[in-house]
Amino acid sequence: MQPRPSRLRIVRTRSRRLRLAAARLMAASDPWLRLGIGRAGCLETIKTPYRELHVALRGSALEGLVLITMYGTFRGYIQALCVAPGARGGGLGGLLMRRAEERIFRDSPNVFLCVSSFNKGARRFYRRLGYRQAGLLKDLLVKGSDELLLRKTQGPLLP
Ligand SMILES: CC(C)(COP(=O)(O)OP(=O)(O)OC[C@H]1O[C@@H](n2cnc3c(N)ncnc32)[C@H](O)[C@@H]1OP(=O)(O)O)[C@@H](O)C(=O)NCCC(=O)NCCS
């Protein structure tokens, strides 16, 4: 008899093992690969204060992550979203975004994120989820590649 596949769960974590696994997953994938941001850089990004790491786990295996910043004017900023290559195209990215939005909209009416101009698949993905361009940050990370600032909003910050 085949073993039953483990159920997928999404949890917020501060575990050292999962932070490392998340950094490894990001560093092995575009856009971080193409931007030259290695495992140490990704781990620094994850460990920065006021960031919340939410991971998708099947058993103990990491299948995806979303990293959120809940601080400052741009609180509700999605710093990183990544699904393991073998799990892409099956809806997990959408599920992680829904989890991130639920978390952010509890405390703030805006979800912000940046996507690299060259990341056409992700741009299509965010557009379908209702994200719209709110700014253009030219050559922000490397020369020749822009970051598009996207936003989904429920209304203004002040009543
Ligand atoms: C973008 C990403 C998170 C989407 O996760 P996912 O689980 O594949 O997403 P879903 O299954 O919910 O939706 C699939 C959609 O994602 C987009 N997508 C982007 N890159 C993709 C990839 N490598 N494989 C499959 N779909 C991809 C496509 O728009 C696809 O829809 P399509 O049918 O129109 O092509 C995932 O592809 C990923 O981790 N990419 C690498 C990291 C990245 O670019 N993160 C965003 C940085 S801002």
The ligand as a Tripos MOL2 file, in Angstrom:
@<TRIPOS>MOLECULE
LIG
   48    50     1     0     0
SMALL
NO_CHARGES

@<TRIPOS>ATOM
      1 C1          5.4480   33.1920   -8.6560 C.3       1 LIG1
      2 C2          5.1880   31.9270   -7.8290 C.3       1 LIG1
      3 C3          5.2740   32.2280   -6.3440 C.3       1 LIG1
      4 C4          3.8110   31.4020   -8.1660 C.3       1 LIG1
      5 O1          3.5770   30.2330   -7.3860 O.3       1 LIG1
      6 P1          2.7160   29.0110   -7.9850 P.3       1 LIG1
      7 O2          2.4550   28.0530   -6.8930 O.co2     1 LIG1
      8 O3          3.3650   28.5080   -9.2050 O.co2     1 LIG1
      9 O4          1.4100   29.8220   -8.3440 O.3       1 LIG1
     10 P2         -0.0310   29.2770   -8.7100 P.3       1 LIG1
     11 O5          0.0160   27.8310   -9.0300 O.co2     1 LIG1
     12 O6         -0.9460   29.7390   -7.6220 O.co2     1 LIG1
     13 O7         -0.2940   30.1200  -10.0200 O.3       1 LIG1
     14 C5          0.4350   29.7910  -11.2140 C.3       1 LIG1
     15 C6          0.8280   31.0590  -11.9080 C.3       1 LIG1
     16 O8          2.0630   31.5490  -11.3830 O.3       1 LIG1
     17 C7          2.8170   32.1490  -12.4320 C.3       1 LIG1
     18 N1          4.1510   31.5920  -12.4880 N.ar      1 LIG1
     19 C8          5.2470   32.3510  -12.4180 C.ar      1 LIG1
     20 N2          6.3400   31.6090  -12.4880 N.ar      1 LIG1
     21 C9          5.9320   30.3120  -12.5950 C.ar      1 LIG1
     22 C10         6.6160   29.0580  -12.7040 C.ar      1 LIG1
     23 N3          7.9590   28.9790  -12.7180 N.pl3     1 LIG1
     24 N4          5.8870   27.9150  -12.7950 N.ar      1 LIG1
     25 C11         4.5350   27.9850  -12.7940 C.ar      1 LIG1
     26 N5          3.8340   29.1370  -12.6990 N.ar      1 LIG1
     27 C12         4.5400   30.3000  -12.5870 C.ar      1 LIG1
     28 C13         2.0790   31.9740  -13.6950 C.3       1 LIG1
     29 O9          1.3800   33.2010  -13.9190 O.3       1 LIG1
     30 C14         1.1050   30.8810  -13.4050 C.3       1 LIG1
     31 O10        -0.0880   31.0760  -14.0760 O.3       1 LIG1
     32 P3         -0.2570   30.8320  -15.6580 P.3       1 LIG1
     33 O11        -1.1210   29.6240  -15.6960 O.co2     1 LIG1
     34 O12        -0.9100   32.0930  -16.1180 O.co2     1 LIG1
     35 O13         1.1040   30.6080  -16.2710 O.co2     1 LIG1
     36 C15         6.2080   30.8080   -8.1810 C.3       1 LIG1
     37 O14         6.2110   30.5930   -9.5480 O.3       1 LIG1
     38 C16         7.6310   31.1110   -7.7400 C.2       1 LIG1
     39 O15         8.0220   30.7860   -6.6330 O.2       1 LIG1
     40 N6          8.4300   31.7010   -8.6330 N.am      1 LIG1
     41 C17         9.8350   32.0080   -8.3100 C.3       1 LIG1
     42 C18         9.9710   33.0900   -7.2760 C.3       1 LIG1
     43 C19         9.2720   34.3640   -7.7020 C.2       1 LIG1
     44 O16         9.3400   34.7960   -8.8470 O.2       1 LIG1
     45 N7          8.6050   34.9660   -6.7210 N.am      1 LIG1
     46 C20         7.9600   36.2330   -6.8990 C.3       1 LIG1
     47 C21         8.9830   37.2970   -6.6120 C.3       1 LIG1
     48 S1          8.2470   38.8730   -6.5670 S.3       1 LIG1
@<TRIPOS>BOND
     1     1     2 1
     2     2     3 1
     3     2     4 1
     4     2    36 1
     5     4     5 1
     6     5     6 1
     7     6     7 2
     8     6     8 1
     9     6     9 1
    10     9    10 1
    11    10    11 2
    12    10    12 1
    13    10    13 1
    14    13    14 1
    15    14    15 1
    16    15    16 1
    17    15    30 1
    18    16    17 1
    19    17    18 1
    20    17    28 1
    21    18    19 ar
    22    18    27 ar
    23    19    20 ar
    24    20    21 ar
    25    21    22 ar
    26    21    27 ar
    27    22    23 1
    28    22    24 ar
    29    24    25 ar
    30    25    26 ar
    31    26    27 ar
    32    28    29 1
    33    28    30 1
    34    30    31 1
    35    31    32 1
    36    32    33 2
    37    32    34 1
    38    32    35 1
    39    36    37 1
    40    36    38 1
    41    38    39 2
    42    38    40 1
    43    40    41 1
    44    41    42 1
    45    42    43 1
    46    43    44 2
    47    43    45 1
    48    45    46 1
    49    46    47 1
    50    47    48 1
@<TRIPOS>SUBSTRUCTURE
     1 LIG1         1 GROUP 0 **** ****
